[in-house]
Amino acid sequence: MQEKQPNPLGEDARNARTADPCLLVIFGATGDLTSRKLTPALYNLGKEGLLPSHFALVGFARRDKSHQEFRDELKQDVNTFSRTKPIDEPFWGNFQERIFYHRSEFDDDAGYQALAHFLQTLDARYGTKGNRVFYLSVQPKFFPLIIEKLRKFNLVYDAHKDSDPWSRVIIEKPFGHDLASATALQLDISHHLDESQIYRIDHYLGKETVQNLLVFRFANSIFESLWNYKHIDHVQITVAEDIGIGTRGHFFEEEGLLRDIVQNHMMQLLSLVAMEPPVSLNAGAIRDEKVKVLQSVRPFSPLDFEHNAVRGQYGSGSIDGSPTCAYRQEKDVSPTSNMETYVALQLHIDNWRWAGVPFYLRGGKRLPKRTTEIAIIFKNAPGVLFQQQGKQTEQNVLAIRIQPNEGISMKINCKVPGPQNPIQPVKMDFHYGSYFGGPPPDAYERLIWDCIVGDSTLFARSDEVAQSWEIFTPLLDYWALHPVNSFPNYASGTWGPKEADAMIAKEGRAWRVL
Ligand code: BG6
């Protein structure tokens, strides 16, 4: 049994930074994200002593309820969704006294006026010094309106570096629907907020395994010299989910999988895998390098639209032996919907490091299992010594398992013991769970905490978001003009449409079996 080691990206490092006193206001406090992610994250941060001692939480939403009703609902959410259970009753008893509810419509001036007054009262009571985090967990159409009102009622302040008090706004994804809308949204909010106050969340960046990509690449000397077109044959990035769209029919009919997963989460993974070493670990330096990767992604050509971009939609099928319905039968989905629930792409990064190395991306709902992985597939060894029955030995594969079963494995060829010389691929495997002990903290814990301490490294910058939309908007436009008539084209519980297999097979490669 390996000894449990301190996690360099975990609590120890986090404790080294201090969290200022502050109030956190969640807009959309009765929504799904608050229940499933934000409340458990705040509870666990509090329990680990990472929230400032001068802190209070205010839920802002449109439904009528008392402070106590709101607290009871949040307690239920912790009981259901927290990574640590059972709930710590004495801790909750204290914590809930700092939780409040504020009812208002998002467009109601009186509601914001009352909020401003209420927050001042809380400042006086809890010593939160006027510092504010506003978390916008609402439909994107409300982002500009809420930010305008926050400014109008002086709930957000001018940003001066190291100013006191400070105000920050966390904006949930999606940030825009395409390049034009993202640019318009950015312009709109930039009238009221400085870039340093805007925290665009992409929760993938809060995952421990995603943060470890930088450490893995730049704190180990052995990989960097191999990390280029000379040694790497291709890269595969998979974000597979077995769940369908659940109760999010309205959302998904608007967004589809490319906007929901590929444009943000998958492109973040791609940027971190492909970027050059940053000049330092500060937010600007890291984000500069990520943007350069996006700028180097080769634009889709008309041929790519047809041959290097595949969309799919799930039909009925079964997952783990239980029957599941087709996307078109889901609640709030049109029975003739043409929205994609699966995407496979081939991208190229036209820079020196990655010349000629394809990046294959696939993501989808209702695939056989939940797994997110980045696989680096190395070039074959020269086939002069160890060919078996005329076949080359297998390629080395470095597989970075983002979730679940977080870890990293390396496939290498090995001689099978015995007098003959057969060769067999074997795996060297590292598991976070067994090495560091216990499940990693949830991504939202890290991100909320980073915002409170004013570290925007793990949030998307405006040029990053715009650059990613620039890549995908032409494809989205093409898809909108050319609806498919073959949907549904994969059964739930299978690995996507056969066109995705054909896309990668035409180059003599295959998707990894996961
Ligand atoms: C969200 C998407 O951003 O990420 C969801 O909107 C998706 O559709 C989810 O299910 C996946 O997150 P995770 O952390 O479970 O991989």
Residues whose N, C-alpha, C, O or C-beta is under 5 A from the ligand:
A	BS01	BG6	D260
